[in-house]
Amino acid sequence: MLDRALISLATSCRRERRRLLAALLGATLLGACVPAATDAAAHGAATVSVVRLFGPRIAAVKRRDGGVPVLLPTTMPLQRPDYIASGAGPGRYRLEIDGAEPCDGANVCLFALFTGVRGGRRYGSPIGLSHGIRGGYAEIQCGAACSPASLDWVENGVLYAIEANPSVEFHPSAPADTVRAVFVAAADQAIDAGPR
């Protein structure tokens, strides 16, 4: 059983590495020395309707999350998802957009993750958000593996977070301020829209 799971994970990782290498090679052959565009669509991403994508899962999460309001951006520039997942428990929810099934938050296949947890503190560098809310932004960090970039904020006692893997959504040479602007726009949409 464990052998099959490891083989499945290794196959998924190889497919993802081949896809990313092909995208990088294609960008190099097509002139990667041209300054990176700020439009994520130029980097193989598309605007995904986050709320429409999660649709019925939002109602299911709300029934199990103990009253934590679900905040989501309306849209976000992401790869077209292959799989979505959700989960909730007392005082928390998790909505995930992935490139493989099951991903379970693994960085190699995570496109975006939206969470809400009652309690908690901001993490990352302070950044201003809609309605005067202060958030915390953390860029992608790499060591033996890379962790996704994230932006979080506290609203009405709930810690909300958006995580996404910029190596998936954007060309690898996209400027850090472009990636940060996408996160701020997504958080501002979620705050402005209010509970879903």
C-alpha positions in Angstrom: 0.0 0.0 0.0 2.8 2.4 1.0 4.8 1.4 -2.1 1.8 2.3 -4.4 1.4 5.7 -2.6 5.1 6.5 -3.1 5.0 5.5 -6.7 1.9 7.6 -7.3 3.5 10.6 -5.6 6.8 10.2 -7.5 4.8 10.0 -10.8 2.9 13.1 -9.9 6.1 14.9 -9.0 7.8 13.8 -12.3 4.8 15.0 -14.3 4.8 18.4 -12.5 8.6 18.8 -13.0 8.3 18.0 -16.7 5.4 20.5 -17.1 7.3 23.3 -15.3 10.5 22.5 -17.3 8.6 22.6 -20.5 7.0 25.9 -19.6 10.4 27.3 -18.6 12.1 26.0 -21.8 9.3 27.3 -23.9 9.6 30.8 -22.3 13.4 30.7 -22.9 13.0 29.8 -26.5 10.4 32.4 -27.0 12.4 35.2 -25.5 12.5 35.0 -21.7 14.9 37.9 -21.7 11.9 40.2 -22.4 10.8 41.8 -19.1 8.1 39.8 -17.4 4.6 41.1 -18.0 2.4 42.0 -15.1 -0.5 40.2 -16.7 -0.4 36.6 -15.3 -2.1 35.4 -18.5 1.1 36.1 -20.3 2.8 33.5 -18.0 0.4 30.6 -18.7 -2.1 31.5 -16.0 -5.7 32.4 -16.5 -8.2 34.3 -14.3 -10.0 31.6 -12.3 -13.4 32.4 -10.7 -12.6 31.2 -7.2 -16.1 31.6 -5.9 -17.7 29.8 -8.8 -15.1 27.0 -8.7 -15.8 26.3 -5.0 -19.6 26.8 -5.4 -21.4 24.1 -3.4 -18.3 23.4 -1.3 -18.6 26.8 0.3 -22.1 25.9 1.7 -20.7 22.5 2.9 -17.8 24.2 4.7 -20.1 26.7 6.3 -22.2 23.9 7.8 -19.1 22.4 9.6 -16.8 25.3 10.4 -18.4 26.5 13.6 -19.5 29.9 12.3 -16.2 31.1 10.8 -17.2 33.4 7.9 -15.8 32.2 4.6 -13.8 34.9 2.9 -12.6 34.3 -0.7 -11.4 36.5 -3.6 -13.8 36.6 -6.5 -11.1 35.8 -9.0 -7.4 35.1 -9.0 -4.8 34.4 -11.7 -4.1 30.7 -11.4 -3.4 27.7 -13.6 -6.5 25.9 -14.6 -7.2 23.5 -11.7 -7.3 19.8 -12.0 -8.7 19.2 -8.5 -10.2 21.1 -5.6 -10.5 20.0 -2.0 -12.2 21.4 1.1 -12.3 20.7 4.7 -13.7 22.2 7.9 -13.9 21.6 11.6 -14.8 23.6 14.7 -13.5 27.1 14.2 -11.7 26.5 10.8 -12.0 25.9 7.1 -9.7 25.1 4.2 -10.4 25.4 0.5 -7.7 24.2 -1.9 -7.0 24.5 -5.6 -4.6 21.9 -6.9 -2.9 20.6 -10.0 -3.2 16.9 -9.0 -5.4 14.6 -7.0 -4.9 14.1 -4.1 -2.5 17.0 -3.4 -3.1 17.6 0.3 -1.2 20.9 0.3 2.0 19.4 -1.2 4.0 22.3 -2.7 4.6 20.5 -6.0 0.9 20.5 -6.9 -0.6 23.3 -4.8 -2.0 26.2 -6.9 -3.8 28.1 -4.1 -5.0 27.6 -0.5 -7.6 29.7 1.3 -8.0 29.2 5.1 -9.9 30.7 8.0 -9.0 29.8 11.6 -10.6 31.4 14.7 -7.7 32.9 16.7 -4.1 33.1 15.5 -1.7 35.9 14.7 -0.4 37.4 11.5 2.9 36.2 10.0 5.2 38.0 7.5 6.0 41.5 6.6 3.3 44.1 7.4 1.3 45.2 4.4 -1.8 47.4 4.1 -5.1 45.9 2.9 -8.6 47.1 2.2 -10.6 48.8 5.0 -7.4 49.7 6.8 -6.7 46.1 7.8 -3.0 45.2 8.3 -1.9 42.0 6.8 1.3 40.0 6.8 3.0 39.0 3.5 5.7 36.3 3.2 7.4 35.7 -0.1 8.2 32.2 -1.4 11.0 30.7 0.6 13.2 27.9 -0.6 15.5 25.6 1.3 15.4 21.9 0.6 12.0 22.6 -0.8 10.0 25.8 -1.5 7.1 27.0 0.6 4.4 29.0 -1.2 4.1 32.7 -0.8 1.3 33.7 1.6 -0.7 36.7 2.8 -2.7 36.6 6.0 -4.8 39.0 8.1 -7.0 39.0 11.1 -10.6 40.1 10.8 -13.2 39.8 13.6 -11.0 37.3 15.5 -10.4 35.1 12.5 -7.0 34.6 10.9 -7.5 34.4 7.1 -4.7 33.2 4.8 -4.1 32.9 1.1 -1.2 30.8 0.0 -0.2 30.2 -3.6 2.9 28.9 -5.3 4.2 31.7 -7.6 6.4 29.2 -9.4 3.2 27.7 -10.7 1.2 30.8 -11.4 3.9 33.1 -12.8 6.9 32.9 -15.0 9.9 32.2 -12.7 11.4 35.7 -13.4 8.2 37.6 -12.4 9.2 40.5 -10.2 8.4 40.1 -6.5 6.3 43.2 -6.5 4.1 41.7 -9.2 3.5 38.5 -7.2 2.8 40.6 -4.0 0.3 42.8 -5.9 -1.6 39.6 -6.9 -1.9 38.6 -3.3 -2.9 42.0 -2.1 -5.6 42.2 -4.8 -6.9 38.8 -3.9 -7.1 39.7 -0.1 -8.7 43.0 -0.9 -11.4 41.3 -3.0 -12.1 38.8 -0.2 -12.3 41.6 2.4 -14.5 43.8 0.2 -16.9 41.0 -0.7 -17.4 39.9 2.9 -18.6 36.5 3.9 -19.6 34.2 1.1 
